[in-house]
Amino acid sequence: MLAALCRFDLRIPGCGSLKEKRHVVKSLTASLRGRFNVAVAEVDHQDLWQRTAIAVAAVGSEGYHLKRVMHAEHGRNGWPRSSGRSWRKRSRG
């Protein structure tokens, strides 16, 4: 079994309150879950209005499929470019 993890540090310049940011983050995470069938969570900067960090994780039996899903999330299908991304691959049998 393989697991892929990708972290996105994002700026949300149009937000003027935590409530507005929460709305943007909630709709973004729901869209990612629906489009790519992955686990998504806000993992950092919960107290900042115009910044967030979102982690996306997927599990599968083939590395090719996981790479394809993560690359699709990272800019090919309308997902914003991140300032950094990290990959972790673990195998357990």
C-alpha positions as CSV (number, residue, x, y, z in Angstrom):
1,M,0.0,0.0,0.0
2,L,1.3,3.4,-0.9
3,A,0.3,6.8,0.5
4,A,0.9,10.2,-1.1
5,L,0.7,13.5,0.9
6,C,0.9,17.0,-0.6
7,R,0.8,20.3,1.3
8,F,-0.3,23.6,-0.2
9,D,0.5,27.0,1.3
10,L,-2.1,29.4,-0.1
11,R,-2.9,33.1,0.2
12,I,-6.5,34.2,0.1
13,P,-6.2,38.0,-0.5
14,G,-9.9,38.8,-0.7
15,C,-10.8,37.7,2.9
16,G,-11.4,40.3,5.5
17,S,-12.4,37.9,8.4
18,L,-11.9,34.4,9.6
19,K,-15.6,33.7,8.7
20,E,-14.9,34.6,5.0
21,K,-11.7,32.5,5.0
22,R,-13.6,29.6,6.5
23,H,-16.2,29.8,3.7
24,V,-13.4,29.8,1.0
25,V,-11.5,26.9,2.6
26,K,-14.6,24.8,3.2
27,S,-15.7,25.1,-0.5
28,L,-12.2,24.4,-1.7
29,T,-11.7,21.3,0.4
30,A,-15.2,20.0,-0.6
31,S,-14.4,20.5,-4.3
32,L,-11.1,18.6,-4.0
33,R,-12.8,15.8,-2.1
34,G,-15.4,15.5,-4.8
35,R,-13.2,15.9,-7.8
36,F,-10.3,13.7,-6.8
37,N,-11.6,11.4,-4.0
38,V,-8.9,12.3,-1.6
39,A,-8.6,13.3,2.1
40,V,-8.3,17.1,2.6
41,A,-7.7,19.1,5.7
42,E,-6.6,22.6,6.7
43,V,-3.4,22.0,8.7
44,D,-1.9,25.4,9.5
45,H,-2.6,29.1,9.8
46,Q,-6.1,28.7,11.1
47,D,-5.9,32.0,12.9
48,L,-4.8,34.1,9.9
49,W,-7.4,35.7,7.7
50,Q,-5.6,35.6,4.3
51,R,-3.4,32.5,4.6
52,T,-4.0,28.8,4.9
53,A,-2.2,25.5,4.5
54,I,-4.1,22.5,3.1
55,A,-2.9,18.9,3.1
56,V,-4.2,16.4,0.6
57,A,-3.7,12.7,1.1
58,A,-4.4,9.7,-1.1
59,V,-3.8,5.9,-0.6
60,G,-3.5,3.4,-3.4
61,S,-1.9,0.2,-4.5
62,E,-0.1,1.8,-7.6
63,G,2.4,4.6,-7.4
64,Y,1.4,5.7,-11.0
65,H,-2.2,6.4,-10.0
66,L,-1.2,8.3,-6.9
67,K,1.3,10.5,-8.9
68,R,-1.4,11.1,-11.5
69,V,-3.9,12.2,-8.8
70,M,-1.4,14.5,-7.0
71,H,-0.2,16.1,-10.3
72,A,-3.8,16.7,-11.3
73,E,-4.4,18.5,-8.0
74,H,-1.3,20.6,-8.4
75,G,-2.2,22.9,-11.3
76,R,-3.5,20.9,-14.2
77,N,-7.2,21.2,-13.5
78,G,-7.6,24.6,-12.0
79,W,-5.9,24.0,-8.7
80,P,-3.7,27.0,-7.7
81,R,0.0,26.6,-7.7
82,S,1.5,26.2,-4.2
83,S,4.6,27.7,-2.7
84,G,5.9,24.3,-1.8
85,R,4.9,20.7,-1.9
86,S,6.1,17.6,-0.2
87,W,5.7,14.0,-1.1
88,R,5.9,11.0,1.2
89,K,5.7,7.5,0.0
90,R,5.4,4.6,2.4
91,S,5.0,1.0,1.7
92,R,3.7,-1.6,4.1
93,G,3.0,-5.2,3.4
